[in-house]
Amino acid sequence: MSLRRLAVSSFALIGLTVAVSGPGGSPRWGVAAMAQTAPPQSASQASAAPAPSTSPQTPPAPIAGCPMLIASGNPQYPPYLWRDPADEQKLVGANADMMQWFAAEIGIPIETRYVGPWGRVQEEMRAGRIDLIAGAFFTLPRTEYMDYFHPAFRETRSVIWTRTAAPVAYKRWSDLAPKQGVTVINNSFGVEFDNYARQSLKISQVASIEQAILMLQRGRADYMIYEDTPAEAYAARNGGPAIQPLMPAIAREGLYVTLSHRSRCNSPELRGRIARAVYKLSQDRVMNRFVEQGFMLWRKQPSL
């Protein structure tokens, strides 16, 4: 073979991608090498950002017995997820846009649906009545009913919020012990803090972040625990006495895509596709764009 033909043959091999999947456990973690392409854009994003220049060249084949997936998540979590004022059974925001990106990557339609408050979402996931959670913190108890896909697609900070006019002197967790706290039911702030709070802190749990903010503003709680970005979004919309976050953060937690153990679609093939899509999402860094679009949509939409 001539040198020229040898060179052409060698270059033709460049770009081949090999995906390797192993037997799944619980949770099932996946890593795969992927050719990088710009993510496709959902219809709801078209006015917010220019369309990507490329999309997957060959859509994945359908998976037998899995015509579509139902996703849900915390419906009080702007700019990531919240109920659409125009259709209260639908969730919108950065994570909903991410699910549409996932649908194109894995070749299965995904509907991001409101099924109730965060506690109800977890019950539906445990029962297998929804397939995916679009954003969950890692806790050991949750691995009993859903698979986590790594890496996390976003890191969040959970912080202490107080009234600006009556801030709590806070430098360490023990400073909170004599105070009354509030948070939203079924929220988790990392295994270490959850254990400490259960043993040493007085924290009421309420149904919604809006209710928690109101309790803080009215002095029925000395502090509130919640992630910084969603709490800031709600506080700006609700008005009332000013509240402020205190540092240091009590936890920095990753948000993960999860799949119900009881989902009818939970199979090695689907887990492999999701694992590869999660890896590609982290490599292409498209989540930053989705979060920016989520902020824009939250600011211009009326509240429910």
N, C-alpha and C positions, 0 to 999 in steps of 0.2 A: 504494500500500500504506500502511496506517495505521502510525503510529509504534509502536503496541502490537504489531502483527503483525511489523513489522520487527525489533523487539527480540527477540521469540520466535524468529524465524528465525536471528538472530545467535547467541543462546545455544545453539541446537541444534547449531551448528557446533563448539562448544567440546568438547574431548576427543577429536576425531579425531586419530589417530596415523598418521604416515607413516613407513614403514621403507624405507630405501634400502640396497641392497647392490651392491657393485661387483665387478668381476672379481677372482678370487682369485689370490694369488701364494703363495710359501712363505717365511716363514710368512704366513698370511692373517689379517689383523686386521679386526675388524668393529666398527662403531659404529651404533647404531640408537636412535631415540627410542621410548620405551615408555610406555604407560599404567601407572601404578603400582598394584599389588595386593599384598596380603600373600601370602607363599609358602605353598603347601599343605604339609602335614606328613605324613611317612611313618608307617607303622604302628608302627615301632620307637620313634618319638618320642612316641607318644600319652601315655605315662605320665609323661614328663619335662617337658612344657610344654603349656600350653593350645593348643588347635587354633586356627589362624589364622581370622579372621572371613570371609575371602573366598578364592576360588581363580579361576584363569583362567575367564572367562565362556564362551569358545568354544574347546574343545580343538583344537589344530592337526590338520589332516588327516594321515593316514598318508603316509609316503614310500614309493613303490613300490620293492620290492627291499630294504627295510630294516625288517624286522619287529622287531628289537631291537638293542641295543648292549651290548657287553661292556666293562666298565671294570675297571681294576685300579690298583695304585699300590704304594708302599713299604709292606710289611706289618708293618714295625717302626717305626711312626710315631705312637704315641699322643700326643695325643687325636684325631689326624686319621684314622689307619687302623691296624688290626691284625686278626689272625685271630680269628674268633669261637670261643671255647672250645666252644660247643655245636655248631658246624658249621665245621670247619677249612677247608672250601673257600670260605667266605664271609668277606668283609672287613666290619668294622663300624667306627664312629667318625664323626667330624664330616664327613669327606669322603664317606663312604658315604651319610650322610643328605643331603648336598648333591647327590649323584647322583640320589637319588630326587626331590628338588626339581626338578632338571633334567629328569628324565623327564616330569614333569607339564607343565613349561614347553614342551618341544619336541615333546611328543606321541608319544614313542617309549619303550618300556620299557627300562630300563637295569639290568643285573645287575652288581654290584660283586663280582668274583671273585678269589680267591687263585690266582695262577698260578706262584708261586715267589718267591724273594728279589728285591730291587730290581734287581739286574743282569739276572735272567731277565725281569722285567717289561719292561725296555727292549728286550731281544731279541724278545720277543713283539710289542711295539709296532712294531718295525722290520719284522717279517715280516707284519704285518697280522692276526695271530691274535687280537689284542684291538683294540678300536676307540678307547678313550679311556684316558688316564691322569688320575686324579683327584688332581692335585697334582704338578707337576714344576717345577724351576727352569729358567730360560732359559739355554741354552748354544747357541753357534753350531753345533756338530756335530749336536745333536739336531734342528735345523731341517731336516736332510737327510732325516729320515724321519717327522716329525710337524709339524702345524700348531699354533701357539700362539694362544690367544684372549685378547685384552686387554680390560680391565685384569686384573692379578693379583687373585685372590679373597682372598689373605691374604699378609701380610708376615711372614717369620720371621727370626730372628737366629741365625747360626752363631757359636759361641763356643768358646773354649779351656777345657777342663775339666782340673783337676789334683786330686791328692789334697789334702785339706784339711791333712793333717799335713806335706805336702812340696810346697807350692805353687811353681810356676815364676815367676820374676821376668819378668813380661810386660807390655810397654807398646806394642811394635810387632812386626811380623812377624819382623824380623831377630833378635829375642830368642829365637826358637824354633830358630834354625839349629843350635846345638850340642846340641839335645835330640832325643830319640826320640819321635815322635808315632804315633798310631794313629787310624784312622777306619774307616768301613764301605765296602766295595768299591763302586765306581761312584758314590759320592757326589760332588756338585759343590758348590763354595762360591763360585761366581762366577768369571767368566773371569779376572779380574785375579789373584785369590788362587790359582786352579788353576795358572796359568802360573808364578807365583812359587814355589809349593810344588813343582812338577815340577822346577824348576831349582835350588832352594836348600834344601829341607827334606828330612828323613828321616822319612817317614810310612809305616808299615805299613798294609795294608788287610786287614780281616778280614770274615767273612761276616755278622756280626750285631752290633747295638749292644750286646747282652748280653755277647758275647765281648770287644768293645772295652772296656767298663766293667771287666770282670774283669781284663784285661791292665793297665789303669791302676791298679786297686786292689792288684794283686799286685806292682806296681813294674816290670813288663815294658815299660812305656811311661811317659814323663814327663808326657805330656799327651794328651788326646783332643780331636778336633774333631767337633762335632756340633751340631745345632740345640738351643737351650736347652730348649724345652718338652718334646720327646720324651725327651731325656736325663734330665731331672729326673723324668719319670714312671717311667722304667725304674729309675733309681737308688733311688727311694723304694720300689719294689716288691722289688728284689733284695736290699737290705740290704748288709752288708759295710762296709769302711772308707768314711768320708765322702768325697765328692768335691764340688768347687765350681766354678762358672763364673768366668772372669776377664774383665774388661773392659779395653779396648773390644772389641766384637764384631768378628770378622774380616770379616763380610759381613752385609748385610741383603738378603735375596732375596725376590722374590715367588714365590708358588705359583700356577701356571697350569693351567687345563684345556687338554688337548691332544688332537688327533685324528690317528690314523695316516694317512699318505699312502696306505697300501695297504688301508685299511678299505674293504670293499665299499659302505659307506654314505657314503663321503666324496664329497659332491656340493655344488654351490653352494647348493642349498636347505637341506641340513643345516647347512652352515657358517653360513649366515645365521641359522638358528634358534639355533644355539649362541651366536653372537656377540650376539644380542639377549638371550638368557638370561643370559650373563655380565655384560652391562651392567646388566641389571635386578638381578642378585645384588648387585653393588657399590652400586647406588643404594638398595636396600631394606635393606642391612646385616644380612641374615639369618644371615650366617656366624658372627657372634658367638654367636648362640643355639646353632648347631650345635656350636661348640667347647665351650661350657659343658656341653652334653649329653654330648659325648664324654668330658670329664673325669669326669663323674658315672658314666658306664658303665664306664670303665676302672678306677675305684677300687673298684667293687663286684663286678667280674667276677674269677673266679679266673684265674691264669695257665695257659697251655697246659702 
